[in-house]
C-alpha cells in the first residue's frame, strides 16, 4: 500500500538505531554507581513499596516517614541533600509492593527488566496497528523502542512512563477497532501520571465520545475503590495536597529549575528573562490554549477516517505532553507513538517526506538529548522538537484532506 522502506534504507535505519542503543547501554554502565547509591527515580517507588510492606500504607504521604525509609537504602539522600518524594497516586505503590521483598539494587534491575518487556509490548502493539507492518520486520520496531532516547532515559531512571506509553498504544489500538469503552479503560490505567492523561480527554469530551469517557470514568472509579480499600479514605484527600506541597516547597531544589521541564511552560520560562516570570506564565496559558484548540479542531475534522483519526490521536498526545504542568525528558517517551504514526503515514502517502525524516532522525538522536540535558542544562529546549512534530502532524492532516495531492503516491489495492 503505497511506498515502503527498501532493504537498503531499512539497513541504514537499523544501523542508526543500533548506534543510539549502544549510547544508551553506555549510559546505563556509566550510571551503575549512582544506581547502587539510589539516585534513580525508582527510589520513590521502592520507598512507597517499603512503607506498604511495613503495614503503614495509610501514612504513605508522611514526608518524615518517607525520608526515614529512603535513607535506609539510599546513600544518595545525603549526597543530594533531600529525598525523592513519592508524589504518585497511592494505588501505584501496590504495583511495586512485591519488589519490596528484594534489596534495592535487586528491585531496580527487576523493574528494569519488566520495563523492557513493557517497551517491547508497546512496540509490538503499535506495529500491528499500522499498515507498514506488512513491509517491515517487527524487530525494527522493537529496536526503535529501545533506540528512542526518552524511553532509554525512562528505563535508566526506573520511571513508570513506559506503562503510560503502553496504555496509549493499547488505547490507540482499541480506537482503531472502534472499541471506545476499552480505549477509555486503558487511558484510566495510565492515571499513575494523571497530568499526562487528563489533557488528552479534553478533545473527546468536547466531541461527546461518551463511551470512551464512560470507560475511563468506570476504570478511574475502580482505582479509587482499590485505593480506599488498601490505604484508607483519608489518603485520597491527602494525595492532592501532598503533590501540590511537594511541587512548590523549597526543600526540593528542582522546583525552581524550569529549564529542566520539557513542555510549553518550561520553554517559555527558559527563553524569557527570569524577571518576566509572570509574563512567562501568561505566555504558557495562551500557547497551551492555542495548542489544545488546534488538536480539538483536528479531532472534529478527522471524522471516522482511520488515517485521519490516527493523526488526530497523535496530535492530541503531543499536545498533552506540551501542555502538561510538569514534564521531564523521560515523559517525552510518549512521543514515540506520534513519531512512528507520522512516519508510517508519510511513507505510504507521499513520495517526498524529507522533513519528516529529518525530524524523526532528530527525535531519535541521543547526542542531541545529551547536549541539551547534560552539557547545556537546558532540557526545556527539547520542547521545540515536540512543537515541530505537532506542526508536521497538523500539516499531514491538512494534506490528507485535500481532494487531490500531487505528492500522493499511487495506492495499490
N, C-alpha and C positions, 0 to 999 in steps of 0.2 A: 504494500500500500504506500505508494509514493517513494521518496528517497530513502535509502537505507545506508548504514555505515559500511563502507568497504572494508575488506580484511586488513588492508594496509593502514587505514585510519583507525581501525579497531586496535591494531597492534600499538600504534602511537599513543592512543588513549590509555591503553593498559600500561605502557611504559611510564607515562606521565603519572598515573595513579599509583603505580608501584613506587616511584621516586618519592611521592608525597607520603606513602605508607612508611617508607624507610625513615623519613624525617620524624614521623610520629613515634616509631619504635625507638629512635634515638632519644626523643624527648622523654619517653617513659623510663628509659635506662638512666638518663640524667636526673630524673626526679625521684629515683628509687630511695635516696636518703631521706628526702622530705616526706616521702610516703611513709617510711618507717617511723618518722617522728610525729606523724599525724597532721601534716599540713593540708592535705586534700579536703575538699568539701565533704567527702564521705564521713568525716568526723561527726558532722551534725546528725547523720542518720544512725551512726553507731552509738552516739550519746543517747539519743531518744530510745533506741532499742534496749540499751542497758537499763535505762530508767524503767521501762516497761518490765524488763526481766526482774528487776528488784521489787516489783509489785507496787510501784509508786506512779502508776500511769496518770492518776489524777493531778500529779504535780509536774507534768511534763514541761510546762511553761514557767517553772520556777527557775529563774536565772541562776540563783546561787546553787541549786541542785545540779543544774546543767554544768556549771563550772567545776563543781566537785567531781562529777563523773568524768568530764572530759580531761581533767588534769590527771586522772588515774591511768590514762593510757596515752596521752598526747603531751610530749615534751614541747610541742610547738606552741602551747598556750603561753609558756613563759617567754619563748623566743619572740612570739608575735605580740605579746602584751595583753592579749584578750582571747576569749573563746570564740569559736564559730557557733552562733546561736542556732538552735533548731527552730526555724521560723516557717516550717511547712505545716500543712494540716495534720492533725493528730492521727488520723487513720493511716497515714503513710508509715508511721512508726511500727505498725503491725507487720508491714511487709518485711521490715528489717529485723524484727524480733528474733527469728531463727538464727540470724548471724551473730546475735549477742552471745551465743554459746561458744563462739570461736574467739581467738585473740584478735586484736585489732588488725594486724597485718594479714592474718588468715581471712578475716571477714572482708577486708579490702579486695584481695585478689579473687575471692569467691564472687564478690559483686562485680568485679571487672569482667570475669568470665561470663556471668549472667548478662551483663550489659552488652557484651559482644554478641551473645545469642540474640538479644533484642534487636540489635542493629541488623543482623543477618535476616531475621524475620521481617523487619521493616522493608529492607531492600527487596526481598522476595515478593512481598505483598504488592509493593509499588510496581515491580517488574511485571507482575501478572496483569496489572490493570491498564498498561499502556501498550498500544499496538507494536511498538518497537521490539517487544519480546519475541516476535516471530523471526527477527533478523539478528538479534544479539544474544550471546550466551548469558545465563544468569550469573555466572561468576564475575562478569564485568560489572554488574550492578552491585554485587556484594563488595567488590573492590572499591567501587565508588563510595559506598557507605563508610568504609574504614579510611578511605583516602580524603574524605571531606574534613577539613581542619577543625571546624567547630565540634563535629562528632568526636574526633580524636581528643580534643581538649576536654569534652564532657566525660569521656572514658577515663582519662588520666585523673581528673578531679573526683571521679567516683560520683558524678552527678546523676540525677534521675530524669533529665530532659529527654534522654533516649526513649524512655517509656512514653512520654508525651508525643514524641515523633511517631512511635508505633501506633498510638491512639489516633493520630491524624491520618496515618496511612490506612488504618482499618476503617475510619470514617469515610475517607475518600473512596475506598473500595465499596463500602456499603451504598454510598450515594450513586456510584456508577450502576448499581443494581436497583436503584430506587428504593432501597431499604432504609428509609429515613429514621424510623424508630431506632434501628440498630446503630445508625450513624450518631444519633443523639446520645445513646448509651456510651459509645466509645469516647465521645467528646467529654462526657461527665467523668469517665475514668481517668482523664488527664487533668483533673482538678487538683492534683498534687502541686501543680503550678497554675493556679487559677487565673493569674494575671496573663497567662499565655493562652487562655481558653475563652474567658468571658468576652473579650472584644470581638472574637470570631463570631459570636452569636448575634451581634447587632444586626447584620445583614439578613440572616434567616428570620429574625424576629420581625423586622420591617416587611419582609416578604410573606409573613404569616405562614411559615412552614411549621404548622402545629405538631405534626407527627415527630419531626426532629426535636422540637422543643419539649414535647411530651416525654420522649425517650430520655432526653437529657435531665429533665426535672425528676423523673422517677428514679434514675440511677443516682442522681445527686442526693435525693432524699434517702436512698438506701445507704449511702456513705455516711450521712448524718446519723442514721439509726445505729450503724456499726460503731460510730464514734461515741454515741451516748451510752451504748452497752459496755464498751471497753474502757472508756475514760471518764464517764460521768457527764451529766448535762452541763455542769459549770465550765468544763473545758471548751465547750462550743462557744461560750461567751468570752473566755479568756484569750482565745486564739486571735481574733481581730485586734484586740488592744495590744497584745504582745508583739504582733507583726508591726503595728504602727510604731510602737515604742522602739523596737529593735532597728527600725529603718531610719529613726531620727536621733537616737541618743548619741552623744559624742563619744561614748565608751567605745564604739565601733568606728574606727577612723575611715573606713571605706565609704561611710555615708556621705562624706564630703568630696569623694573622688568621682565627680560626674564624668570625667573623661574616660572612665572605665565602663560606662554604660552604653551599650551598643543599640541605641534607639533614637528616636527624634529628640527626646528630652536630653539625652547625653550629648548628641551632636550640637544642639542649639546652645547648651550651657558651655560646651567646649569652645565653640567658634566665637561666641560673644565675650567681650571683656567681663571679668569677674564682677565689676561694679554694676553691670547690667543684669544682675541675677533675676530681678523681677521681670524685665523685658524678655529674658530667656524663657521664663515660664509662660508668658503670653504667646510668644512665638511657638512654643511647644503645643499649646492648646489649639492655636489656629491651624498649624500644619497637621496636627493629628485629626482634627475635624475634616480638613480637606482630603486627607488620605482616606478616611472612612467613607466620605461621600463618594469618592471615586470608586471604591470597591463595592459599595452598596448599589451604585448605578450599574456596575458590571454584573452583579447578581440578577438584577431585573432584566438586563439586556440579554443575558445568556439563554433565558428560557429553558427549554428542555433539550437543547442541542448538547450532546455529550462532550464534544470537544470544547465548546464554549463554556460549559459548566466546569470542566476541568481547569480552564484558565481562570474562571471566576473564583473557584475554590482556592487556587494557588495564590491569586492576588489577595484574597481575604486573609490567607495565612501570613503572607509577607506583611500586610498591614497590621495584623495582630502583633507581630514581633516589633514593628516600628512604633506602635502607639502604647505598647505595654509600659507600665510605670517603671519597671525595673527589668532590664535585660542584660545578661552578660554574654561574652563571646560564645560560651558553651550553648546558650539558648538559641544562637543562630543555627544550631543543628536542624531546627525545624525548616530552614530554608532549603534543605536537601530536596524535599518533595517538590516545591515550586520550580526549583532549578532544573530538575530532571524532567518535569512535565513540560516546561517551556522548550527544553532541548528536543524532546521527543516530537512535539507538535511542529517545531521549526524544521526538523529533519524531514518530516513526512509531507509538509505542505509547501515549503519554499526551497528553491534550489540555492538561493543566496541567503545565508544566515550568519554572516561574518561577525556581526555584533553579538549575537547570541553565543557563538563560540568563544569570543574574547571574554565576555562577562562570565561565562561558565568556567573558563580557564582561571580567571581571577578568583572566582568563588572557591575554587579548589586549590589555590596557590598557598601552600603553607608558609613559605618565606614571607609572603605579604602580611599574613596574620602576625607572624613573629616580629616583623618590623614594627607594626603599629602597637602591638601589645607589650613586647619586651624592650625594644630599642627606643621607641618614641614615647611609650607610656600613654598613648592616645588611642585606645581601643575604640572610642566613640567614633573615630573617623571611618571605621569599617561600616558604619551605618550607611555611608554613601553607596556601598555595594548593594545593600538591600533596596535603596531608593532606585538605583539604576535597574535592578532586577524587576521591581514593580513597574517601572516605566515600560520595559520591554514586554511584560505580560499584558499590560493595557494596550500597547501598540499591536501586539499579536491578536488580541481580541478584535480590535478595530479592523485589522486587515482581514481577519477570518470572516467578518460580517459584510465585507464588500461584495456586491453582486458579481464582480469579475475582478480577477487579480492576475496581472501579467506575470508575477513571480510564482504563481501557483504551479506546482509540479503536477503533471498529468497523473491522475489516480488510476491505478489498476484495479479491476474488480476483485 
